[in-house]
Amino acid sequence: MEAITGLPEEERVADYLSHPVFNTHHSETELLRYMKQLENKDIALTHSMIALGSCTMKLNATAEMIPVTLPGFSRLHPFAPREQWQGYDLMLAELGEWLAELTGFAAVSLQPNAGSQGEYAGLLAIKQYHESRGEGHRRICLIPQSAHGTNFASAVMVAYEVVPVRCDEQGNVDMGHLRECLVTHREKLAACMVTYPSTHGVFETEIRALCEAVHEAGGQVYMDGANMNAQVGLTSPGAIGADVCHLNLHKTFCIPHGGGGPGMGPIGVAAHLASFLPQDPLAEIDEQMQVGPVSAAPFGSGCILTISWAYIAMMGGDGLREATAMAILNANYLAHKLEAYFPVLFKGSEGRVAHECILDLRGFKATAGVEVEDVAKRLIDYGFHAPTMSWPVAGTLMVEPTESESKAELDRFIDAMICIHEEIRKVAEGVWDKADNPLKNAPHTAERVIAESWSQGYTREEAAYPAAWVRLNKYWPPVGRVDNVYGDRNLFCSCVTPSFGKATGE
């Protein structure tokens, strides 16, 4: 092949792809086994429920994922001539219409590439709306303590001043404190960011009153859509009174979550904000009226929108509503079964939670010296990934089972938690030592359990097989207890030493 005219004919002198992982697996069989080896180190949905609260780790069905691999979707350039992507255009239009209907809004932008970017785009729309009305001085953003964690950062990103709002003992926004803040900041109020249901796992009882109060003070209501999984088909941000809401498609609408892959965070807005949605990166922008692009492509990571389109198309309206109801039912089932062992921190006025519940483990530190991290690590021995730990309340577990899990799987998780409660009792009553017990030493690796020497004050069987059903599908953790704080504060690499030349292996 002839050299391309104009490019320098220089030979690469430095080594590249020199890590053994690139030079060890020379056949599909070897690569398959290597990938399976990596998979075996992880607790994934293929093994058990991942009940991460606030993250909605629901099923990503194969039928929804397959369209991503179709060349017509996966190989299209984001700026290809419009006549070359008429099918894409139809899919995007339908998805936008469906999301608008589900959120109760007038318009939707599919451009934001993540939930955090959706928050940013939504706040930019609010900011530009105020400026278009000659009220650019409105820069105060009220954020309840029960809001989703990224809200505070997003408000700062658009140069808003954050004013926190307290919550009451039931986890609801403290309406008295909210009204005080509205009086104090009335002239400069830009927005109030609220999560519904809240991160405390309850439906705000006065959410409509909150929206009305913010509007009366001249502000806009930004609803975080992280918990839309408890709204779809039953209510909507628009019906409640919000002005803008982002949707974490990796939560409610089934695109994969985590792993550093592409995300999507479309935003829906009321009619008066429609002209302030993100614009096409190649379009000429009227800086007086519109917001520029927030992503380099007009539809963000458009390929993965096929997943959410397929999910909604296959579920239909009735299916989406049933999924929401089942997610709420599953969360309340877990809360009801476990509240006798672990207090449920917040409940609504009817004694129910929303789509997730917060289990309070703080009391066990005084009685047994057991902390929430010990329970999280011990769950690994039972084959479960721990729920969200110590957020939004330190010393708690936030559990969200989603609608994807069967009663049998919920019962297995419940049994694991009840067994752990019994283990805590043994520590509290002195049956096991407070420093030497399965909770403090969890998780237990296979190497540790089969070692010739075993000096713990409990048996190997109690360490590795704490429940009879664990034997049917045992997960062996690749490493034992690690010092989380040390790892966060000290960067280190366990792989082959990287260098600009070749790997040294030292």
N, C-alpha and C positions, 0 to 999 in steps of 0.2 A: 504494500500500500504506500502510495506516495505521501510525503510529508505535506501537511496543510500549509499552504502559502501564508507567510506572514508570522508564523509561530517560530520561536527560537528552537533550534535542534539541539537541545541539551539533554544529556542522559542523567537520570536520577542516580545520585550517589549514596544517599542515605538509605538505610534499611527501612522497610515499612511492613506493617502487619506481621511483626516478628514475635508477637506473643504466641505461646504454644497453642492457644485455643484456635488460632487461624491455620495451624500447620499440623494438627493432630488427626482431625476427622476427615478422612479422604473418601468416604463413601456415604451414601444416604443412610445406610444402616447405622454407621458409626455416629453420624450427626443426630439421627433420631434418638439413639441411646443417650447421647450427651444431653440433649434437650430434656429427655425424660428424667435424667439424673438431676438436672436443675429443678424440674417441676417437683420432684419428690422432696425437695428441701422446703417447699412452701406449703402453707395451709391455704388452699384455694377453695372456691365453691365446688370444685370437683370432689372435694373430701367432706366438707361440712359447711354448715351455716356460718356466714361472716356477718355478725350482728352489729356492725359498726353504727352507732347512733349518729344521726345527722348526715350520713353518707349514702344511705339507701342502696346497699349492695344487692340489688335484685338481679334476677336472671337476665343474661344477655343471650337470647335464644339463637340457635344456629340459623334458623330461617331468617332472622333479622340481620345476621352478620354476613351471610353469603353475598348479598348484592354489592357489598363493598369491594369484593374481588372482581366484579364484572368489569371488563376493559372499558365499556362505555362510560362508566362512572370513575374508575380508578385512574384512567390514563388521559383524561381530558385536562387540558391546560386551563387554568382559571380565567385567562383572557382570550380564549378561543373565540372566533366569530360566533355571534349569537345563533346563526343558522345551523351551526354544528352541534348545538346542545339543546335542541328542542325538547327532548325527553327530560333532560335535567331541569329545564325551565318549568315544565309541567309539574315535576316532582317538588321543586322548591316552592312553586306557587301553592300547590295543594297543602304542603306542610305548613306554610305560613298561614293559610286560611284556617287550618285545623287548630294551630296553636293560638291564633287570635280568638277562635270560638271557645277554646278551653279556658283561656285566661279572661275572657270577657272584655277584651280590648279592641280598639279600632284598627291598629296596625302593629306589625311585627317586623323586626330586623333580624335576619339570620346571620349577620356578619360577625358578631363577637365570638372569639375563639375559645372562650372559657367563661365559667361563671363569674370569676373576678373581673374579666374584661367586660362582661355584661353589666356588672355593677358600675364600672367606670363609664360605659356608654350611656347607661340610664341616668347617672348623675350629670353627665355632660348635657344630656337633653334638658334636664331640669334647669341647669345653670344657664344654658343658652335661652331657654324660655323666659327666665326672669330678665335676662339682659335685653331681650327683644322688647320687653315691656317697660324698659327704662328703670328696672329694679335690680341692677347688677350689684347693688350693695347688700343684697340678701346672701349672706355667706355662713349662716349658722345652721348646722345639721344636728338634730336631736337623734340620739341612738339609744334605745333601751338596753339595759344590761343583758336582756334575754335575746338580743339580736345575734345573727350569725357572725362568726369571728372576723370575716374579711370586711365587713361593713365599715369598720372604723378606718381601716387602711384606705379603702376606696374613697371615702369622704375626704381624707387628707390629700389623696392624689389629685383631686379637682380643686384643691386650695380652699376647702371648707373647714370651718372651725367646729370641732366635735364637742357636743355637750351631752354627757351621759344622763340617762333617765333611770331612776331606780325601779325595782320590781317589788311586788308585795310577797308575803309569805307563801302564797299559792302559786307563785311563778309568773303572775300576770304583770303587765306594765302598771306601775303605780300611777293611776290617773290623776291623783291629787298633785303629785310631783310634776307630772307632764304639764298640767294646766299652769302650775307655777312657772315652769320653763317657758311656756308659750307667752305668758304675761311679760316675763323678763326680756325675752328675745323677740318679741312680736315684730318690731320694725326691721329686724335683720334676719328673720327666719326664712330659710331657703327650703328645707326639707326635713322630714322625719323618716328614718329608715327603720322598718319593723319587719320581723320574721314571723310568718303565720303558717301553721302553728309555730309557736316559739321554740327556741332551742331548749327550753325547759321541758318540752314534750307535752304542752297543753295548748288548747285553743284559747286564744285571748278572748275573754268574755265580753270585752267592750271595744272590740276592734273597729266597729263602725263608728262608735263615739270618738275614738281616737282619730280616725280619718276626718270626721266632720270638724273636730276641734282644730286640727292642723290646717285644714282648708280655710276655716273662718279666720285664722291668723295670717293667711296669705301664703302658706307654705304648700309644698307638694308632698305626697306620700309615696315613698319608695318601698315596695314590698319585696323582700328577699324571697326568691322562689325555691330556695333549697328544700323546703318541705312541701312542695306542690303534690308530692305523692299522697298527701292526706287531704288534698282539695279536689283533684280532678274528678269531674262528674257530680260532685256534691255541692261545690260552691266555686268561686273564682275571685282573683284579685280585683277584677273590675266590678263584680257584684258587691264586694265588700266596701269599695270606695277608694282603692289605690289608684295612683296615676301612672305608675310604671312598675314593671316586675321583670326580673331576669329569670330564665329557666335553665337549671343545670340539667342538660340533656343526659349527663352521665348518672343522674339520679332518677328522676321520674320517668324519663323517656328512653332508658335502656342502652345508651352507648356505654362502652366499658369504662370503668373507673380506675384511676391510678396507673402506675407503670410509666408515667412520663409521656404517654401517647397524646394524640390530638384530642382536645376537648371542644365543647361548644356551649355557648351561653347566650342564646337569642334573647332579645328583650321585646316585651309587649308594652304598648303605651296607649293612653287614652287619646281621643281625637285631637285635643289641643296641643299634644306633644308630637304628633305624627310627622310634622315638617322638620323635627329636630333629631330624627333618627340618623345613624351613621350613613354617610354617602359612599358611593362607588369610588375607589381609589383613583380612577382615571377621570372622574367627573369634575367639571368646574364648580367650585363651591362658592356660594354666596355667604361670605363670612358674617354678614349681618343677621342671617336667618338660620343657617344650617350648621351642623356639626360635621367635621371632616371624618375620614375613615378611621376606624380603630383597629383594623386588620389590613394586611397587605393584599388580601384577595376580597372580592366583593361579597362572597358568601363564606368567608372564613375557611375552615376545613370542610368544604362542601361535601366531599365524598362520604363522610360518616353521617351526614344527614339522612342518608338512605336507611340507616338503622332505625331512627325514630319514625321515619315515614312508614316503614314496614311494620313497626310495632303498633302504631295507631291504626293503620289500615287493617291489620289482622284482628286487633282487639275490638274495634268499633266502639261506639258510644256506650253501649251496655257493658261491654267487657272492661272498658276503662273505669267505669263507675264501680263495677264489682271488684276490680283490683284495689281500688282505693278503700272500699269497705273492708276487704279482707286484710289489708295492711293495718288498718285501725283495730280490727278484731284480733289479729295475731298479737299486736302489742299489748292489748288489754288482757289477753289470755296469759301472756307471760307475766305481766304485772300482778294479776290476780293470784297466780300460782306461787309467785315468789315473795309476795309482800309479807308473808308470815316469817320469812327467814331474813330478808333484806328489805328494810323500809323503802317504799317508793317515795321519792323526795317531793315530787309535785303531782297534784291531781287537779282536774277541773272541778267546777261546782257540783257536778254529778258524781264525783268520785272516780272519774275515768281519765285515762291519758289519751293522747292523740295517736300518732303512729310510732312513738318511741316512749320509753320510760327510763327514769334515772333511779338506779339502785344505790342506796346510801350504805357505804361500807365503813364510814368513819368511826363508828362506835367500837369496831373490833380492834382498833389500835390500843385502846385502853384495857380491854378485857383479855386480849390474847397476843398483843404486839403484832398483829397481822394487819398489813396495809393493802391498799387497793392493788398495788403492783404485784404483791404476792398472789393474789387471786387471779390476776391477769396471766401471770406466768404459769400458775397451776392449771388453768384451763387448757394450756397446750398439752399437758399430759393426758387430758381427756379428749384431745383431738379437736379442740375449738380455738379459733382465732379469738383473741379477747375483744370485747366491745370497746367503744371509745372510752378512754380512761381519763379521769380527773378533768373533764371538760363537759359542760361549762362550770361544773362545781368540783373543786378539788376533793379527792377521796371518794369519788363515785364512779359507777359504770353506766354509760348511756347506751341502752340496748334498743336496736331497731331490727326486728325480724323480717320486715317487708312481707308482701303478699306471696312471694315466691316459695316460701317454706311450708312444708306439710305439717300437720299436727304431730306426726311421729317425730319429725326433726325437732320441733319445738319442745316436745316432751323429753327428748334426749338432752337438749341443752338445760332444761329445767332440772332433770335428774342430776346433771353434772354440778349445777350450782347448789343443789340441796346436799350432795355429797361433800362439796367443799365446805358448806356450812357445818356439817358434822365434823369435818377435819378441824375447823376453827374451834369448835366446842372442845375437842380433845386437847388442843393446845391450851385453851383457857382453863381447863380442869386439871392440867398437869399430866395428862396421859402421855403427851409428847412434849419435849423440851421446847421452850419458846424460840431458841436459836437453831435447834436441830429437828426439823419437821418437814414433811413433804411440801408445804407451802413456801417456806423460806429457801428450800433447795431446788425448787422447780425452775425450769423444766428439766426432766431427767433424760439424758441421752442414752442410746443403746450401749455406747462404750462404757458409760459410767455404771449402768445396771449390770452388765456382764463382767465387770472387772473382778479380778480374783479377790481383792480386798473390799469389804463392805462394812463400814463402821457406823452407819447411821442408826438412830434409835427407832427406826421403823423398817419394815421388810422391803425387799426388792419388789415384791409383788404390789405392795401398797404404793410404791413409787411409780411403777410403770403401768400397772393395770388396776387403777383405783375403782373401776366399775366393770362388771362382767361384760357389758356390751362393747367395751373398748377393745377386747380381744378380736372382735369381728373385723375391725378396720383400724388397726393401730397406726398412729402417726408418730414417727420418731423424729424429734427435733434434731437438726444438725449440730446445734451448739447448746450449751447449758446457759445458766444465768449470766448475763452480762451487766456491766455497770453502765446504765443508760446515760447518766450525767457525764461520766468520763468520756464516753463516746461522742457526746454532743460537743464537748469542749476541746477535744483533742483529735485532730484529723490524722488518720493513719490508714495505710493500705495493706491488705493482706495478700495482694496479687503480686505478680512479677513486677519488679521495679521498672517504671516507665522511664524512658530517656529519649533524647532527640536522635540518637543513633540506633543501637540495637538493645534489646532487653538484656540486662545483666544477670537476672535470676538471683541476685543477692537479696 
